[in-house]
Amino acid sequence: MRYLLLFLVAGLGACENQTYQIGERLYKTNCANCHLDHGEGLGNLIPPIAGSDYLKKYPDLLPCVIRRGLKDTIVVNGKTYAEEMPPNGALSDIQITNLLNYINSSWGNKQAPYELETVRELLKKCE
């Protein structure tokens, strides 16, 4: 019994690591071309994700921002950004969840992880 429990705990860690790697790949494919490799953003054009107060202030909007894009002016870390963010409508709910969890645990960000069901509920609100 003890070995089974140890095996299950080790397996959960491997799943968590795989989820992080999937999120990282999704970030590199879908986000890094604008927000750059380490989430630092691009000067006055593209807001940073690294250390972003926007992530903390608007966690319920983030799934919709990824899926639908963003056309509004936003303020991130006291700086105004007006560049349009294109939608990522091809990403599945689980991909958005993995992407958000990668972003929320990278570059000094320490937000609580999203659960798939929460992301699905939030995405329903923006349809």
C-alpha positions in Angstrom: 0.0 0.0 0.0 2.8 2.4 0.9 4.4 1.8 -2.5 1.1 2.5 -4.3 0.7 5.8 -2.5 4.3 6.8 -3.3 3.8 5.9 -7.0 0.6 8.0 -7.1 2.3 11.0 -5.5 5.2 10.7 -7.9 2.8 10.4 -10.8 0.9 13.6 -9.8 4.2 15.5 -9.9 4.9 14.3 -13.3 1.5 15.4 -14.6 2.0 18.8 -13.1 5.4 19.1 -14.8 3.9 18.0 -18.1 1.1 20.6 -17.8 3.7 23.3 -17.2 5.7 22.2 -20.3 2.5 22.2 -22.4 1.7 25.7 -21.1 5.3 26.8 -21.9 5.0 25.4 -25.5 1.7 27.2 -26.0 3.1 30.4 -24.7 6.1 30.2 -27.1 3.8 29.4 -30.0 1.0 31.9 -29.4 2.3 34.7 -27.2 6.1 35.1 -27.2 6.2 36.7 -30.6 4.5 39.8 -29.1 5.1 39.5 -25.3 8.7 38.1 -25.9 10.3 35.0 -24.4 10.3 36.1 -20.8 7.0 38.0 -20.8 8.7 41.4 -20.7 6.5 43.0 -23.4 7.7 45.4 -26.1 8.3 48.9 -24.9 5.2 51.1 -25.2 3.5 48.8 -27.7 2.9 45.4 -26.0 2.3 45.1 -22.2 4.5 42.9 -20.1 3.1 39.7 -18.6 6.1 39.3 -16.3 5.2 40.9 -13.0 2.0 42.2 -14.4 -0.5 43.7 -12.1 -3.2 43.1 -14.7 -3.0 39.4 -14.0 -3.7 40.0 -10.4 -6.5 42.6 -11.0 -8.5 40.8 -13.7 -8.1 37.0 -13.4 -11.7 36.4 -14.5 -11.1 38.3 -17.8 -7.9 36.5 -18.8 -9.5 33.4 -20.4 -11.7 35.7 -22.6 -8.7 38.0 -23.5 -6.9 35.0 -24.8 -9.8 33.5 -26.7 -11.4 36.8 -28.0 -8.4 39.1 -28.1 -8.4 42.6 -26.8 -9.3 45.9 -28.5 -9.5 48.2 -25.5 -6.9 50.4 -24.0 -5.5 48.8 -20.8 -3.2 49.9 -18.0 -0.5 47.5 -16.9 1.8 48.4 -14.1 0.7 52.0 -14.4 1.4 52.3 -18.1 -1.2 52.6 -20.8 -1.3 50.3 -23.8 -3.5 50.6 -26.8 -2.2 48.0 -29.2 -4.8 45.4 -30.3 -4.2 41.8 -29.1 -5.4 39.3 -31.7 -7.7 36.5 -30.6 -6.6 32.9 -30.2 -9.9 31.3 -31.0 -8.3 28.0 -32.0 -7.1 27.2 -28.5 -9.2 24.7 -26.6 -10.4 25.3 -23.0 -7.7 23.0 -21.6 -5.0 24.8 -23.7 -6.1 28.1 -22.3 -6.0 26.7 -18.8 -2.5 25.3 -19.3 -1.3 28.6 -20.9 -2.7 30.7 -18.0 -1.2 28.4 -15.4 2.2 28.7 -17.1 1.9 32.5 -17.2 0.7 32.7 -13.7 3.7 30.8 -12.4 6.4 32.3 -14.5 8.6 35.4 -14.4 7.8 36.3 -10.8 4.1 35.8 -11.2 2.5 33.9 -8.3 -1.2 33.8 -9.0 -3.3 30.8 -8.0 -3.7 28.2 -10.7 -6.8 27.9 -12.8 -8.9 24.8 -12.9 -10.4 23.7 -16.2 -14.0 24.0 -15.0 -13.4 27.6 -13.8 -11.9 28.5 -17.2 -14.9 26.9 -19.0 -17.3 29.0 -16.8 -15.4 32.2 -17.5 -15.3 31.5 -21.2 -19.1 31.0 -21.3 -19.4 34.6 -20.0 -17.5 36.1 -22.9 -19.4 34.2 -25.7 
